[in-house]
Amino acid sequence: MNQEPQPQHYSAVLCRSCRQPIPLPAIVVGMASRRQHHNDSGSQGSPGCVFTLRCRTCDKEKPYRVADIVELEGAPKPRVARARQKSGHSSQGGGLARAAHI
């Protein structure tokens, strides 16, 4: 028998800054499905659940609601490994942190 491959789908939100899809972690998908099940059972008017995600493309972190979740076809883009920018502090002090002067 020839079986056609099933198209891949994933849950995501669109970044509020660059509009690129941000795939949802499994914990958020589970939370959203429990929230949807709870709303279907008769509890209307409850506030939406809010979660924070960081965009893989522009690296900005924003809050999203369960209502922002969309289903997309295909596979999510892999996370790009990029070095975090240092905040101007140098680690040349032998690995010791500087103490505040009081």
C-alpha positions in Angstrom: 0.0 0.0 0.0 1.1 3.5 -0.8 0.5 5.9 2.0 1.0 9.6 1.4 3.0 11.3 4.1 0.9 13.3 6.4 1.6 17.1 6.2 3.2 18.4 9.4 1.4 21.0 11.5 2.6 22.9 14.5 1.1 25.5 16.8 2.7 28.9 16.9 2.1 32.6 17.5 3.2 35.4 15.2 5.9 37.7 16.6 4.5 41.1 17.5 7.7 42.7 16.2 8.7 40.9 13.0 5.6 38.8 12.3 7.6 35.5 12.0 6.1 32.4 13.5 7.2 31.4 17.0 6.7 27.7 17.6 5.0 26.9 20.9 6.7 24.8 23.6 4.8 21.6 24.6 3.9 23.1 28.0 2.1 26.0 26.3 0.3 23.7 23.9 -0.9 21.6 26.8 -2.0 24.7 28.8 -3.9 26.0 25.7 -5.7 22.7 25.1 -6.7 22.5 28.8 -7.9 26.1 28.6 -9.9 25.4 25.5 -11.5 22.2 27.1 -12.3 24.3 30.2 -14.0 27.0 28.1 -16.0 24.4 26.1 -17.4 23.0 29.3 -19.5 26.1 30.0 -17.2 28.7 31.7 -17.6 31.7 29.4 -16.1 35.1 29.9 -13.0 34.0 31.8 -9.9 36.0 31.1 -7.5 34.6 28.6 -4.3 32.9 29.7 -1.1 35.0 29.0 2.4 33.6 28.3 5.7 35.1 27.2 7.8 33.9 24.3 11.0 35.0 22.7 11.2 35.2 18.9 13.8 33.0 17.2 14.2 35.6 14.5 14.4 39.0 16.1 15.2 37.8 19.7 12.5 40.0 21.2 10.3 38.7 24.0 6.6 39.7 24.1 3.4 38.5 25.9 0.9 36.5 24.0 -2.6 35.1 24.7 -4.1 31.7 23.9 -6.3 33.5 21.4 -3.1 34.4 19.4 -2.3 30.8 18.7 -2.5 29.7 15.1 -1.9 26.3 13.4 0.7 26.4 10.6 1.7 23.8 8.0 5.3 22.5 7.7 8.0 22.2 10.3 9.2 25.0 12.5 12.5 26.6 11.7 15.3 25.5 14.0 16.6 27.9 16.6 19.6 29.9 15.4 22.4 29.7 17.9 23.7 33.2 18.5 25.9 34.6 21.2 24.2 36.8 23.6 25.6 40.3 23.6 27.4 41.2 26.8 26.1 44.1 28.7 29.5 45.9 28.7 30.9 44.0 31.7 34.3 42.5 31.1 35.1 39.1 32.4 38.8 39.9 32.5 38.8 40.3 36.3 39.8 36.7 36.9 36.2 35.5 36.9 35.4 37.5 40.1 32.4 39.8 40.2 32.9 43.4 41.3 31.5 44.4 44.6 29.4 47.5 45.0 31.0 50.4 46.8 29.0 51.5 49.8 
